Amino acid sequence: MLQLVGPGEYTDGVPVHGVWSAMHDPLEPPRLLDVPATELPLACDWLGQLHRQEIDGIVVRGLFKPSVGATMSTRLHQLMDSETDDGPLLRMTGNNKRNAVNVLGHPALPTSRHPTGPPVEWYLDHSAEVSVFYEDLFDDHYEFPHVIEQLFRRLAAGRPLQLIHASDGRPFGRYSARGFAEQQGFVPHAEGMHVGGPVVESMSDDIDLDTLFSMFAVVSAPDAGGELVVYRGAWQGLRGRSDQLPQDLHNYPHVVLPLQPGDFIVFAAGRLVHEVRPVVGERMRWTVGAFGAFSKSEDHAVYWA
Ligand SMILES: O=C(O)CCC(=O)C(=O)O
């Protein structure tokens, strides 16, 4: 059964149902559609609704079997020990545990290594270097990028989702795998605060960066903690301004999402403040994800890592 999540928090993993008016009151918590993969309609335009800000996100439960996630997280653990000429393959993105993850891939957005985002050439070279590891990660029976592109088309009334390419034809990074170890998480932020980096700025003028979204699949869940919390109304959407978060953020309407292996989420991370609560226990939280945005013509969307 299709559920709208909210208001407030999940209780023991069970979403609280909400009844929504046609206009979304800014004091209501974010609106997330929550649907089992087995009950997805063959075609709908939920991503169009996300684009028009009628909803804030879509959670698809059980997109792949937990056993697929278990295989992927074993491989990711093995890759954590690999070295490249440039240092360890999986790097820490932040400089303290509360705001850091181990990442396979090179985010186009700021990290501790590139506080204003990586230079374009560096990003393209390093993304090509790590792309071979993804071929190993998603085995022959589970072609992850293909599954996501198909899912997107289905949720977006047929609109295609296309990987971004640089003007010389080189592909952007496709995905990054993010491993949150004990105590690691992300402090509250909205992706729209960081869109000024060189890689994002190099994107075609046809892309509407005010429609930025995040999407990721959950590969493994921690014993506790690691929930995604999405807030409403806490940021005015001033691009590139990261100093605007209210002190009393936790009083803002929000949803807390415990996510399980096999779940997939796409949400308006560009305009909505969100955080990942610190992971509790030894089991890592692994996700594989990317960022996306709609074209100005609204007839397709693009993604990159
Ligand atoms: O891993 C998560 O739950 C969220 C990561 C994040 O900040 C994003 O995808 O925008």
PDBQT file of the ligand as one rigid body, heavy atoms in Angstrom, charges set to zero:
ROOT
HETATM    1  O1  LIG A 401      23.357   8.866   3.345  1.00  0.00    +0.000 OA
HETATM    2  C1  LIG A 401      22.389   9.588   3.529  1.00  0.00    +0.000 C 
HETATM    3  O2  LIG A 401      21.404   9.217   4.186  1.00  0.00    +0.000 OA
HETATM    4  C2  LIG A 401      22.328  10.995   2.969  1.00  0.00    +0.000 C 
HETATM    5  C3  LIG A 401      23.580  11.405   2.327  1.00  0.00    +0.000 C 
HETATM    6  C4  LIG A 401      23.401  12.774   1.784  1.00  0.00    +0.000 C 
HETATM    7  O3  LIG A 401      23.650  13.758   2.453  1.00  0.00    +0.000 OA
HETATM    8  C5  LIG A 401      22.815  12.903   0.449  1.00  0.00    +0.000 C 
HETATM    9  O4  LIG A 401      22.640  11.892  -0.250  1.00  0.00    +0.000 OA
HETATM   10  O5  LIG A 401      22.489  14.052   0.064  1.00  0.00    +0.000 OA
ENDROOT
TORSDOF 0
